[in-house]
Amino acid sequence: MKRVLVIGAGRGGTSILRMLLDRETIKVTAVVDVDDQAPGIVLARGLGIPTGRSFESFLTDDVDLIIEATGSEEAYQQILERKPANVSLIPGAIAQLLMVLIAEKEGLIERLTQQRQELDVILNSTHDAMIAVDKDCRVKLFNAAAERITGVRSDTALGHFAKDVIPNTRLHVVLQSSEPELNQLQWLGNTRIITNRVPIFDDYGTVVGAAAVFRDVTEVQALAEEVTNLKEIQSLLEAIIHSTQDAISVVDQHGRGILINPAYTRLTGLTENDVIGKPATVDIAEGESMHMRVLQTGQPVRGAHLKVGPNRKEVLVNVAPIMVEGELMGSVGIIQDISEIKRLSDELDEAKKLIRKLESKYTFDDIIGTSGEMQMAIEQAKIAAQTPATVLLRGESGTGKELFAHAIHSASVRRYNQFIRVNCAALSESLLESELFGYTEGAFTGASRGGKKGLFEEASGGTIFLDEIGELSVSTQAKILRVLQEKEILRVGSSKPIPVDVRVIAATNVDLERAIREKRFREDLFYRINVIPIMIPPLRARKQELLPLSEKLIRKFNQDYGRNVERLSDDALQKMIAYEWQGNVRELENVLGRAIINMKFTETVIEAGHLPELQQNRQQQTVGHGFLAGTASDSFPTLETIIAEAEKHHIRLALERSVGNKTKAAQVLGVSVRHLYNKLEKHKM
């Protein structure tokens, strides 16, 4: 430990002091300056180093070296004369130069150390083993791969003769011959290696050492075995692909054919010469290449219908991407001939159409009703099903009147005969009559040759459902009354009655008693159809059925939309219970359908946020009818004006709810389509 006295605490002395403080082998005994506020004095004082204005008191045996940093020749001479003989005196400039040189040396050593460490990291990270020896054949380099392959630790090998570390080494031979030995096979115990041994020359061409780089060829042997296995797997896969009855087509990442099987040739008529190396579109006769779509999107395609080959075969195609370590390398397609399946499917569709004509779609099991009013309606309907009497289903639009009609027919003795539904509001008066009762040849311009059966004739032996019967014109009502009274019909253009055996179920959401008073509905027809009246309550009167109805509709939408929705959340159910459901079950179906469409595919619970704004229509109605609460102007509107404005507003809401579909809007409003068009024309909407 060198003890140093610094004389002079100006800028130069302060710089020297800072450098001395960084040296562990140097101790500053004191700092002297005539200015007791010099920067070096302040620094020393803060570090607890003794300070003073005169150097004489610090010239003791505890000082080994004096650094004069005042820059004054006179001060230098005074110190030189008075210092002890055993104390060295160095001018400040020389001391600063020495300190800079020392710092540079240490920095250089630090950089060399860092480079050596980096080199060691590189050498120990390489997969190849490395051993280097000096001219005496002592080991100077032994990396981690060498430790792994030889089983010898580097601290055991370094500094020892190579022969002592690896008995069968030939590095000493390379040192003596100065000739390299390349690609040499050698055993290290039970490990077989391949090695390159080379001499190391200095700038003068003198051999100063040798190095060996080697690797375990056991891995190469394993790779060779893997290649053999891959070839065997490839042969097996080719045998499977060529023996399968499904046509297979494979293309590369550029969409060019690389493989087809014999089944593909049998199906499409195209050979390997027609497909291999050609674009994926070469076999497409009609439609888009699914191979190209998969290559563009990276997503599989299933169930695509195409026509392929010169014979334009109808096929069903499933194509999947080929991914290798996360990279798209091509696609494979399975092609199935569906011409026979299509023929059978067409026959099945025809059979289904016939069945649909003969049978209704729903039974009483499809009706959900737990409320007292609904249970009563169901019991009445079951009783009605066992009789041939005419049934009148009454209730608001969307309550399920058609469902009841189907169920009554399905439970009756007529269930194996036809069930025909007639929407009385959807057909014009002239067309309705010809559809209901049929017509003879030449009855009117455009009449079919040979005439046509009416719906009452087609339903003979079964059931005819007259939906929206309240919308029939009075003249048509008279003809319906004749059918009910006489059990016979007259075709349009004919005077010959035709007997029919048909059960009539009628439905309406119109107040028939009021319509009778207003001469819009025949009283005698009312008594004929009102033999067994069944009132179906609105949904707002049986909100306890919201949950089971919703669960049934959710199952239906899961099938229709390919979703996996499980249930309603409690918040969503409470929000629905709070709503009045003016559109009844039909509106409920609309709301749930929109909610499921709004959900993500991963979501399984309908939350309140998924539901459309159920309060909006009610709020709009309140706002729209705000003029009924009072007058904002001096003039008081007439009752006719109020009714007209309310009617326009309600029609507008219905059109918004049905997204402009006038048929649906008419259903929501509980009127016929013809009636709705009249209102639109009246209000110039």
VOBAKOL-716930 format. One line per 10 residues: for each residue x, y, z of C-alpha. Coordinates in nm, 2 decimals. Layout:
# residues N
X,Y,Z ~ ...
***
This chain:
# residues 685
0.00,0.00,0.00 ~ 0.16,0.33,-0.11 ~ 0.09,0.64,0.11 ~ 0.06,0.96,-0.10 ~ 0.06,1.32,0.00 ~ -0.11,1.55,-0.26 ~ 0.01,1.92,-0.26 ~ -0.21,2.15,-0.46 ~ -0.59,2.10,-0.47 ~ -0.68,2.30,-0.78
-0.83,2.15,-1.10 ~ -0.52,1.94,-1.17 ~ -0.47,1.83,-0.81 ~ -0.84,1.74,-0.79 ~ -0.82,1.53,-1.10 ~ -0.52,1.34,-0.96 ~ -0.70,1.29,-0.63 ~ -1.00,1.14,-0.81 ~ -0.77,0.89,-1.00 ~ -0.58,0.80,-0.68
-0.91,0.73,-0.50 ~ -1.00,0.46,-0.76 ~ -0.68,0.26,-0.68 ~ -0.69,0.00,-0.41 ~ -0.31,0.00,-0.37 ~ -0.29,0.37,-0.30 ~ -0.39,0.56,0.02 ~ -0.40,0.94,0.02 ~ -0.27,1.05,0.36 ~ -0.35,1.43,0.32
-0.43,1.71,0.07 ~ -0.26,2.05,0.11 ~ -0.35,2.39,-0.05 ~ -0.31,2.75,0.06 ~ -0.68,2.79,-0.04 ~ -0.89,2.60,0.21 ~ -1.19,2.62,-0.03 ~ -1.00,2.47,-0.33 ~ -1.21,2.19,-0.49 ~ -0.96,1.92,-0.40
-0.97,2.04,-0.03 ~ -1.35,2.03,-0.03 ~ -1.35,1.68,-0.19 ~ -1.09,1.54,0.06 ~ -1.27,1.70,0.35 ~ -1.60,1.53,0.24 ~ -1.42,1.19,0.22 ~ -1.26,1.23,0.57 ~ -0.90,1.28,0.43 ~ -0.68,1.52,0.64
-0.63,1.86,0.48 ~ -0.41,2.17,0.55 ~ -0.26,2.49,0.42 ~ 0.11,2.39,0.49 ~ 0.28,2.07,0.39 ~ 0.55,2.07,0.65 ~ 0.33,1.92,0.92 ~ 0.25,1.62,0.69 ~ 0.61,1.53,0.61 ~ 0.63,1.22,0.83
0.75,0.87,0.80 ~ 0.39,0.77,0.70 ~ 0.44,0.92,0.35 ~ 0.60,0.72,0.07 ~ 0.53,0.96,-0.22 ~ 0.46,1.33,-0.26 ~ 0.27,1.46,-0.57 ~ 0.33,1.83,-0.63 ~ 0.03,1.95,-0.83 ~ 0.06,2.33,-0.77
0.25,2.38,-1.10 ~ 0.49,2.62,-0.92 ~ 0.86,2.57,-0.96 ~ 0.93,2.75,-0.64 ~ 0.69,2.53,-0.45 ~ 0.85,2.22,-0.61 ~ 1.20,2.34,-0.49 ~ 1.08,2.40,-0.13 ~ 0.93,2.06,-0.12 ~ 1.24,1.90,-0.26
1.46,2.06,0.00 ~ 1.24,1.97,0.30 ~ 1.11,1.63,0.22 ~ 1.28,1.33,0.38 ~ 1.53,1.14,0.18 ~ 1.32,0.83,0.16 ~ 1.02,1.00,0.02 ~ 0.98,1.03,-0.36 ~ 0.86,1.36,-0.52 ~ 0.67,1.36,-0.85
0.55,1.66,-1.04 ~ 0.17,1.67,-1.10 ~ 0.20,1.65,-1.48 ~ 0.41,1.34,-1.46 ~ 0.17,1.18,-1.20 ~ -0.13,1.25,-1.42 ~ 0.04,1.10,-1.72 ~ 0.13,0.78,-1.52 ~ -0.23,0.75,-1.40 ~ -0.37,0.78,-1.76
-0.13,0.51,-1.87 ~ -0.23,0.29,-1.58 ~ -0.60,0.34,-1.66 ~ -0.54,0.26,-2.03 ~ -0.36,-0.06,-1.93 ~ -0.64,-0.17,-1.71 ~ -0.89,-0.09,-1.98 ~ -0.69,-0.30,-2.22 ~ -0.67,-0.59,-1.98 ~ -1.05,-0.56,-1.92
-1.12,-0.57,-2.30 ~ -0.89,-0.87,-2.35 ~ -1.06,-1.05,-2.06 ~ -1.40,-0.97,-2.21 ~ -1.29,-1.10,-2.55 ~ -1.15,-1.41,-2.40 ~ -1.48,-1.47,-2.22 ~ -1.68,-1.41,-2.54 ~ -1.45,-1.66,-2.72 ~ -1.50,-1.91,-2.45
-1.88,-1.87,-2.48 ~ -1.86,-1.93,-2.85 ~ -1.63,-2.23,-2.82 ~ -1.84,-2.38,-2.55 ~ -2.16,-2.32,-2.75 ~ -2.05,-2.50,-3.06 ~ -2.18,-2.85,-3.12 ~ -1.84,-2.96,-3.24 ~ -1.57,-3.06,-2.99 ~ -1.24,-2.87,-2.99
-0.90,-2.95,-2.84 ~ -0.59,-2.73,-2.89 ~ -0.23,-2.79,-2.76 ~ 0.08,-2.58,-2.75 ~ 0.42,-2.67,-2.90 ~ 0.49,-2.90,-2.60 ~ 0.16,-3.08,-2.67 ~ 0.00,-2.95,-2.35 ~ -0.38,-2.89,-2.36 ~ -0.47,-2.52,-2.38
-0.83,-2.55,-2.51 ~ -1.09,-2.80,-2.41 ~ -1.45,-2.69,-2.48 ~ -1.78,-2.81,-2.35 ~ -1.85,-3.04,-2.65 ~ -1.51,-3.21,-2.59 ~ -1.61,-3.26,-2.22 ~ -1.94,-3.42,-2.34 ~ -1.79,-3.66,-2.59 ~ -1.47,-3.76,-2.40
-1.62,-3.76,-2.05 ~ -1.32,-3.56,-1.93 ~ -1.36,-3.24,-1.74 ~ -1.18,-2.93,-1.88 ~ -1.01,-2.84,-1.55 ~ -0.86,-3.19,-1.55 ~ -0.74,-3.17,-1.91 ~ -0.60,-2.81,-1.93 ~ -0.23,-2.79,-1.88 ~ -0.17,-3.16,-1.91
-0.02,-3.35,-2.20 ~ -0.27,-3.46,-2.46 ~ -0.16,-3.82,-2.44 ~ -0.25,-3.82,-2.07 ~ -0.60,-3.68,-2.15 ~ -0.68,-3.89,-2.46 ~ -0.45,-4.19,-2.49 ~ -0.51,-4.25,-2.86 ~ -0.47,-3.89,-2.96 ~ -0.26,-3.80,-3.27
-0.21,-3.43,-3.20 ~ 0.16,-3.50,-3.12 ~ 0.20,-3.66,-3.46 ~ 0.05,-3.35,-3.63 ~ 0.30,-3.14,-3.43 ~ 0.59,-3.34,-3.55 ~ 0.48,-3.38,-3.91 ~ 0.32,-3.03,-3.95 ~ 0.07,-3.21,-4.18 ~ -0.31,-3.20,-4.13
-0.52,-3.51,-4.09 ~ -0.87,-3.46,-4.22 ~ -1.20,-3.66,-4.19 ~ -1.05,-3.93,-3.98 ~ -1.27,-4.19,-3.81 ~ -1.17,-4.27,-3.45 ~ -1.30,-4.44,-3.15 ~ -1.31,-4.27,-2.81 ~ -1.41,-4.55,-2.58 ~ -1.75,-4.66,-2.70
-1.81,-4.34,-2.90 ~ -1.72,-4.32,-3.27 ~ -1.61,-3.98,-3.39 ~ -1.50,-3.81,-3.71 ~ -1.22,-3.56,-3.66 ~ -1.00,-3.30,-3.84 ~ -0.65,-3.24,-3.69 ~ -0.45,-2.95,-3.81 ~ -0.12,-2.78,-3.71 ~ -0.11,-2.41,-3.59
0.15,-2.18,-3.74 ~ 0.27,-1.84,-3.63 ~ 0.34,-1.54,-3.86 ~ 0.69,-1.68,-3.93 ~ 0.56,-2.03,-4.04 ~ 0.67,-2.20,-3.72 ~ 0.45,-2.47,-3.57 ~ 0.33,-2.34,-3.23 ~ 0.06,-2.59,-3.16 ~ -0.21,-2.81,-3.31
-0.59,-2.84,-3.29 ~ -0.85,-3.11,-3.33 ~ -1.22,-3.06,-3.42 ~ -1.44,-3.37,-3.40 ~ -1.80,-3.47,-3.35 ~ -1.99,-3.78,-3.24 ~ -2.11,-3.96,-3.56 ~ -2.36,-4.16,-3.35 ~ -2.60,-3.88,-3.44 ~ -2.52,-3.92,-3.81
-2.60,-4.29,-3.78 ~ -2.92,-4.20,-3.60 ~ -3.01,-3.96,-3.88 ~ -2.94,-4.24,-4.14 ~ -3.17,-4.47,-3.95 ~ -3.44,-4.20,-3.94 ~ -3.40,-4.15,-4.32 ~ -3.45,-4.53,-4.36 ~ -3.76,-4.52,-4.14 ~ -3.89,-4.22,-4.33
-3.85,-4.41,-4.66 ~ -4.04,-4.71,-4.50 ~ -4.31,-4.48,-4.38 ~ -4.33,-4.31,-4.72 ~ -4.37,-4.65,-4.89 ~ -4.64,-4.75,-4.64 ~ -4.83,-4.42,-4.69 ~ -4.80,-4.45,-5.07 ~ -4.94,-4.81,-5.04 ~ -5.23,-4.68,-4.82
-5.30,-4.38,-5.05 ~ -5.30,-4.60,-5.36 ~ -5.52,-4.87,-5.21 ~ -5.79,-4.64,-5.07 ~ -6.12,-4.60,-5.25 ~ -6.14,-4.23,-5.19 ~ -5.97,-4.01,-5.45 ~ -5.68,-3.81,-5.31 ~ -5.50,-3.51,-5.46 ~ -5.19,-3.34,-5.32
-5.04,-3.01,-5.43 ~ -4.73,-2.82,-5.31 ~ -4.72,-2.46,-5.16 ~ -4.73,-2.32,-5.51 ~ -5.05,-2.50,-5.60 ~ -4.89,-2.75,-5.84 ~ -4.99,-3.12,-5.83 ~ -4.74,-3.36,-5.67 ~ -4.95,-3.67,-5.60 ~ -5.27,-3.84,-5.70
-5.39,-4.20,-5.65 ~ -5.56,-4.45,-5.88 ~ -5.90,-4.37,-5.73 ~ -5.85,-4.01,-5.84 ~ -5.79,-4.12,-6.20 ~ -6.10,-4.35,-6.19 ~ -6.32,-4.07,-6.06 ~ -6.19,-3.78,-6.27 ~ -6.05,-3.96,-6.58 ~ -5.72,-3.76,-6.54
-5.38,-3.94,-6.52 ~ -5.06,-3.84,-6.35 ~ -4.94,-3.68,-6.68 ~ -5.25,-3.46,-6.67 ~ -5.20,-3.35,-6.31 ~ -4.85,-3.38,-6.17 ~ -4.66,-3.05,-6.21 ~ -4.98,-2.88,-6.34 ~ -5.18,-2.60,-6.16 ~ -5.44,-2.72,-5.90
-5.72,-2.58,-6.13 ~ -5.65,-2.84,-6.40 ~ -5.92,-3.08,-6.28 ~ -6.19,-2.82,-6.21 ~ -6.48,-2.84,-6.45 ~ -6.71,-2.61,-6.25 ~ -6.64,-2.42,-5.93 ~ -6.34,-2.28,-5.75 ~ -6.02,-2.48,-5.67 ~ -6.03,-2.56,-5.30
-5.66,-2.63,-5.30 ~ -5.59,-2.27,-5.40 ~ -5.84,-2.14,-5.13 ~ -5.66,-2.34,-4.86 ~ -5.32,-2.22,-4.98 ~ -5.44,-1.86,-4.97 ~ -5.61,-1.88,-4.62 ~ -5.42,-2.16,-4.45 ~ -5.77,-2.29,-4.33 ~ -5.93,-2.63,-4.41
-6.23,-2.65,-4.64 ~ -6.50,-2.91,-4.59 ~ -6.80,-3.02,-4.79 ~ -6.74,-2.81,-5.10 ~ -6.95,-2.92,-5.40 ~ -6.76,-2.91,-5.74 ~ -6.77,-3.07,-6.08 ~ -6.44,-3.22,-6.19 ~ -6.28,-3.39,-6.49 ~ -6.38,-3.41,-6.85
-6.71,-3.59,-6.75 ~ -6.80,-3.31,-6.51 ~ -6.85,-3.55,-6.22 ~ -7.03,-3.41,-5.92 ~ -6.81,-3.45,-5.62 ~ -6.78,-3.35,-5.25 ~ -6.43,-3.21,-5.16 ~ -6.25,-3.18,-4.82 ~ -5.91,-3.01,-4.84 ~ -5.67,-2.95,-4.55
-5.34,-2.76,-4.53 ~ -5.01,-2.95,-4.49 ~ -4.81,-2.78,-4.21 ~ -4.44,-2.86,-4.15 ~ -4.30,-2.70,-3.84 ~ -4.55,-2.42,-3.86 ~ -4.49,-2.35,-4.24 ~ -4.76,-2.42,-4.50 ~ -4.60,-2.67,-4.75 ~ -4.91,-2.76,-4.96
-5.26,-2.91,-4.92 ~ -5.42,-3.25,-4.95 ~ -5.77,-3.31,-5.08 ~ -6.02,-3.60,-5.04 ~ -6.26,-3.62,-5.33 ~ -6.58,-3.82,-5.31 ~ -6.82,-3.91,-5.59 ~ -7.17,-3.79,-5.48 ~ -7.36,-3.85,-5.80 ~ -7.53,-4.16,-5.65
-7.57,-3.99,-5.31 ~ -7.73,-3.69,-5.49 ~ -7.97,-3.92,-5.67 ~ -8.08,-4.09,-5.35 ~ -8.10,-3.75,-5.18 ~ -8.33,-3.62,-5.45 ~ -8.55,-3.92,-5.40 ~ -8.55,-3.87,-5.03 ~ -8.64,-3.50,-5.08 ~ -8.94,-3.60,-5.29
-9.04,-3.85,-5.03 ~ -9.01,-3.58,-4.76 ~ -9.22,-3.34,-4.97 ~ -9.49,-3.60,-5.00 ~ -9.48,-3.67,-4.62 ~ -9.50,-3.30,-4.55 ~ -9.81,-3.27,-4.76 ~ -9.97,-3.57,-4.59 ~ -9.87,-3.50,-4.23 ~ -9.84,-3.20,-4.00
-9.51,-3.10,-3.84 ~ -9.60,-3.06,-3.47 ~ -9.77,-3.25,-3.19 ~ -9.88,-3.15,-2.85 ~ -9.54,-3.25,-2.72 ~ -9.40,-2.95,-2.91 ~ -9.63,-2.71,-2.72 ~ -9.47,-2.56,-2.41 ~ -9.73,-2.44,-2.15 ~ -9.71,-2.44,-1.78
-9.95,-2.16,-1.70 ~ -10.31,-2.23,-1.61 ~ -10.44,-2.05,-1.92 ~ -10.20,-2.24,-2.15 ~ -10.28,-2.57,-1.98 ~ -10.65,-2.50,-2.03 ~ -10.60,-2.42,-2.40 ~ -10.40,-2.74,-2.45 ~ -10.66,-2.96,-2.27 ~ -10.93,-2.80,-2.49
-10.73,-2.87,-2.80 ~ -10.68,-3.23,-2.70 ~ -11.05,-3.27,-2.66 ~ -11.11,-3.10,-2.99 ~ -10.87,-3.34,-3.16 ~ -11.10,-3.64,-3.08 ~ -11.40,-3.48,-3.25 ~ -11.47,-3.37,-3.61 ~ -11.60,-3.04,-3.50 ~ -11.47,-2.71,-3.64
-11.22,-2.53,-3.41 ~ -11.16,-2.16,-3.38 ~ -10.81,-2.07,-3.25 ~ -10.80,-1.71,-3.11 ~ -10.50,-1.51,-2.99 ~ -10.26,-1.24,-3.07 ~ -10.01,-1.27,-3.36 ~ -9.72,-1.49,-3.26 ~ -9.88,-1.69,-2.98 ~ -9.87,-2.02,-3.16
-10.21,-2.07,-3.33 ~ -10.06,-2.26,-3.62 ~ -9.87,-2.49,-3.37 ~ -10.20,-2.57,-3.21 ~ -10.36,-2.65,-3.55 ~ -10.08,-2.89,-3.63 ~ -10.11,-3.06,-3.29 ~ -10.49,-3.10,-3.32 ~ -10.45,-3.26,-3.66 ~ -10.16,-3.49,-3.54
-10.37,-3.61,-3.25 ~ -10.69,-3.67,-3.46 ~ -10.80,-3.98,-3.67 ~ -10.71,-3.77,-3.98 ~ -10.34,-3.75,-3.90 ~ -10.24,-3.99,-4.18 ~ -10.42,-3.76,-4.44 ~ -10.32,-3.42,-4.56 ~ -10.28,-3.11,-4.35 ~ -10.31,-2.80,-4.57
-10.25,-2.45,-4.44 ~ -10.40,-2.14,-4.61 ~ -10.30,-1.79,-4.52 ~ -10.62,-1.60,-4.60 ~ -10.44,-1.26,-4.57 ~ -10.16,-1.34,-4.81 ~ -10.38,-1.40,-5.12 ~ -10.59,-1.16,-5.31 ~ -10.97,-1.22,-5.32 ~ -10.98,-1.35,-5.68
-10.68,-1.58,-5.63 ~ -10.80,-1.70,-5.29 ~ -11.12,-1.83,-5.43 ~ -10.96,-2.02,-5.71 ~ -10.70,-2.16,-5.47 ~ -10.96,-2.27,-5.21 ~ -11.22,-2.42,-5.45 ~ -11.03,-2.49,-5.77 ~ -11.14,-2.40,-6.12 ~ -11.24,-2.57,-6.44
-11.07,-2.54,-6.78 ~ -11.14,-2.21,-6.94 ~ -11.29,-2.06,-6.62 ~ -11.07,-1.75,-6.67 ~ -10.79,-1.63,-6.88 ~ -10.48,-1.83,-6.80 ~ -10.66,-2.12,-6.64 ~ -10.46,-2.44,-6.67 ~ -10.57,-2.71,-6.92 ~ -10.79,-2.96,-6.75
-10.86,-2.72,-6.46 ~ -10.72,-2.75,-6.11 ~ -10.82,-2.90,-5.78 ~ -10.88,-2.66,-5.49 ~ -10.72,-2.68,-5.15 ~ -11.05,-2.80,-5.00 ~ -11.04,-3.10,-5.24 ~ -10.68,-3.17,-5.17 ~ -10.75,-3.17,-4.80 ~ -11.04,-3.40,-4.83
-11.00,-3.68,-4.57 ~ -10.77,-3.45,-4.38 ~ -10.76,-3.10,-4.23 ~ -10.75,-2.75,-4.37 ~ -10.62,-2.47,-4.16 ~ -10.77,-2.13,-4.25 ~ -10.52,-1.89,-4.09 ~ -10.62,-1.52,-4.06 ~ -10.99,-1.61,-4.14 ~ -11.09,-1.26,-4.02
-10.93,-1.11,-4.32 ~ -11.16,-1.29,-4.58 ~ -11.40,-1.07,-4.78 ~ -11.77,-1.11,-4.71 ~ -11.83,-1.28,-5.05 ~ -11.56,-1.54,-4.98 ~ -11.70,-1.59,-4.63 ~ -12.03,-1.70,-4.79 ~ -11.85,-1.96,-4.99 ~ -11.67,-2.09,-4.68
-12.00,-2.11,-4.50 ~ -12.14,-2.33,-4.79 ~ -11.85,-2.57,-4.75 ~ -11.91,-2.60,-4.37 ~ -12.29,-2.64,-4.41 ~ -12.32,-2.85,-4.72 ~ -11.99,-3.04,-4.71 ~ -11.94,-2.96,-5.08 ~ -11.76,-2.70,-5.30 ~ -11.81,-2.55,-5.64
-11.51,-2.49,-5.86 ~ -11.48,-2.16,-6.02 ~ -11.65,-2.18,-6.36 ~ -11.85,-2.49,-6.27 ~ -12.20,-2.55,-6.14 ~ -12.15,-2.91,-6.04 ~ -12.09,-2.95,-5.66 ~ -11.81,-3.17,-5.54 ~ -11.85,-3.33,-5.20 ~ -11.55,-3.29,-4.96
-11.48,-3.45,-4.62 ~ -11.26,-3.20,-4.45 ~ -11.20,-3.09,-4.10 ~ -11.17,-2.71,-4.07 ~ -10.95,-2.53,-3.81 ~ -10.97,-2.16,-3.83 ~ -10.75,-1.90,-3.66 ~ -10.76,-1.52,-3.62 ~ -10.62,-1.24,-3.41 ~ -10.91,-1.01,-3.51
-11.19,-0.92,-3.27 ~ -11.46,-1.11,-3.46 ~ -11.74,-0.98,-3.24 ~ -11.65,-0.63,-3.33 ~ -11.61,-0.72,-3.69 ~ -11.96,-0.87,-3.69 ~ -12.10,-0.54,-3.54 ~ -11.91,-0.35,-3.82 ~ -12.05,-0.58,-4.09 ~ -11.70,-0.70,-4.18
-11.77,-1.07,-4.07 ~ -12.07,-1.28,-4.12 ~ -12.24,-1.38,-3.80 ~ -12.36,-1.71,-3.94 ~ -12.01,-1.80,-4.03 ~ -11.89,-1.71,-3.69 ~ -12.13,-1.95,-3.53 ~ -12.02,-2.22,-3.77 ~ -11.65,-2.19,-3.70 ~ -11.69,-2.11,-3.33
-11.80,-2.46,-3.23 ~ -11.49,-2.52,-3.02 ~ -11.33,-2.19,-2.94 ~ -10.98,-2.20,-2.79 ~ -10.82,-1.89,-2.66 ~ -10.43,-1.89,-2.66 ~ -10.30,-1.65,-2.40 ~ -10.03,-1.39,-2.50 ~ -9.67,-1.45,-2.38 ~ -9.69,-1.15,-2.14
-9.96,-1.34,-1.95 ~ -9.75,-1.65,-1.91 ~ -9.40,-1.52,-1.84 ~ -9.31,-1.83,-1.63 ~ -9.29,-2.01,-1.97 ~ -9.01,-1.77,-2.10 ~ -8.73,-2.00,-1.97 ~ -8.86,-2.33,-2.12 ~ -8.95,-2.16,-2.45 ~ -8.61,-2.00,-2.47
-8.43,-2.33,-2.40 ~ -8.63,-2.49,-2.68 ~ -8.55,-2.20,-2.92 ~ -8.18,-2.21,-2.82 ~ -8.16,-2.58,-2.92 ~ -8.32,-2.49,-3.25 ~ -8.08,-2.21,-3.32 ~ -7.78,-2.42,-3.22 ~ -7.88,-2.66,-3.50 ~ -7.96,-2.39,-3.75
-7.65,-2.18,-3.69 ~ -7.40,-2.45,-3.59 ~ -7.36,-2.30,-3.24 ~ -7.32,-2.45,-2.89 ~ -7.51,-2.20,-2.67 ~ -7.61,-2.37,-2.34 ~ -7.84,-2.13,-2.16 ~ -7.96,-1.78,-2.06 ~ -7.79,-1.60,-1.78 ~ -8.00,-1.48,-1.49
-7.96,-1.12,-1.59 ~ -8.07,-1.19,-1.94 ~ -8.38,-1.39,-1.81 ~ -8.47,-1.10,-1.58 ~ -8.44,-0.85,-1.86 ~ -8.67,-1.07,-2.07 ~ -8.92,-1.11,-1.79 ~ -8.94,-0.74,-1.75 ~ -9.04,-0.70,-2.12 ~ -9.40,-0.71,-2.24
-9.35,-0.91,-2.56 ~ -9.61,-0.75,-2.79 ~ -9.49,-0.99,-3.06 ~ -9.53,-1.29,-2.84 ~ -9.33,-1.61,-2.91 ~ -9.25,-1.49,-3.27 ~ -9.08,-1.18,-3.12 ~ -8.91,-1.40,-2.86 ~ -8.77,-1.62,-3.14 ~ -8.65,-1.30,-3.32
-8.48,-1.16,-3.01 ~ -8.30,-1.49,-2.92 ~ -8.19,-1.54,-3.28 ~ -8.04,-1.19,-3.29 ~ -7.87,-1.25,-2.95 ~ -7.70,-1.57,-3.07 ~ -7.59,-1.40,-3.39 ~ -7.43,-1.13,-3.17 ~ -7.24,-1.38,-2.96 ~ -6.89,-1.50,-3.03
-6.85,-1.86,-3.13 ~ -6.67,-1.94,-2.80 ~ -6.94,-1.80,-2.58 ~ -7.20,-2.05,-2.45 ~ -7.42,-1.83,-2.22 ~ -7.65,-1.56,-2.35 ~ -7.59,-1.25,-2.14 ~ -7.81,-0.95,-2.10 ~ -7.56,-0.75,-2.32 ~ -7.62,-1.00,-2.61
-7.99,-0.92,-2.62 ~ -8.12,-0.64,-2.84 ~ -8.25,-0.33,-2.66 ~ -8.59,-0.47,-2.55 ~ -8.71,-0.14,-2.39 ~ -8.65,0.06,-2.71 ~ -8.98,-0.01,-2.88 ~ -9.17,0.08,-2.57 ~ -8.98,0.40,-2.52 ~ -9.03,0.49,-2.88
-9.40,0.43,-2.84 ~ -9.41,0.65,-2.54 ~ -9.22,0.93,-2.72 ~ -9.43,0.89,-3.03 ~ -9.75,0.91,-2.84 ~ -9.64,1.20,-2.62 ~ -9.88,1.43,-2.78 ~ -10.16,1.25,-2.61 ~ -10.05,1.37,-2.27 ~ -10.11,1.73,-2.34
-10.09,2.01,-2.59 ~ -9.77,2.20,-2.68 ~ -9.95,2.43,-2.91 ~ -10.26,2.66,-2.89 ~ -10.47,2.43,-3.11 ~ -10.61,2.11,-2.97 ~ -10.59,1.82,-3.22 ~ -10.90,1.63,-3.33 ~ -10.95,1.27,-3.24 ~ -10.92,1.17,-3.60
-10.58,1.34,-3.63 ~ -10.46,1.17,-3.31 ~ -10.57,0.82,-3.43 ~ -10.41,0.88,-3.77 ~ -10.08,0.99,-3.62 ~ -10.08,0.70,-3.38 ~ -10.15,0.45,-3.66 ~ -9.87,0.59,-3.88 ~ -9.63,0.57,-3.59 ~ -9.72,0.22,-3.50
-9.69,0.11,-3.87 ~ -9.35,0.27,-3.89 ~ -9.24,0.08,-3.58 ~ -9.36,-0.25,-3.72 ~ -9.17,-0.19,-4.05 ~ -8.86,-0.11,-3.85 ~ -8.89,-0.42,-3.64 ~ -8.94,-0.64,-3.96 ~ -8.66,-0.46,-4.14 ~ -8.89,-0.34,-4.41
-9.05,-0.68,-4.48 ~ -9.42,-0.59,-4.52 ~ -9.55,-0.94,-4.48 ~ -9.38,-0.97,-4.14 ~ -9.49,-0.62,-4.05 ~ -9.85,-0.72,-4.13 ~ -9.81,-1.02,-3.90 ~ -9.67,-0.81,-3.62 ~ -9.96,-0.56,-3.66 ~ -10.22,-0.84,-3.67
-10.36,-0.73,-4.01 ~ -10.35,-0.88,-4.36 ~ -10.08,-0.77,-4.61 ~ -10.36,-0.62,-4.83 ~ -10.49,-0.42,-4.53 ~ -10.13,-0.29,-4.46 ~ -10.09,-0.18,-4.82 ~ -10.41,0.01,-4.80 ~ -10.29,0.19,-4.48 ~ -9.96,0.27,-4.64
-10.13,0.43,-4.94 ~ -10.38,0.61,-4.71 ~ -10.10,0.77,-4.51 ~ -9.87,0.82,-4.81 ~ -9.60,0.62,-4.64
***
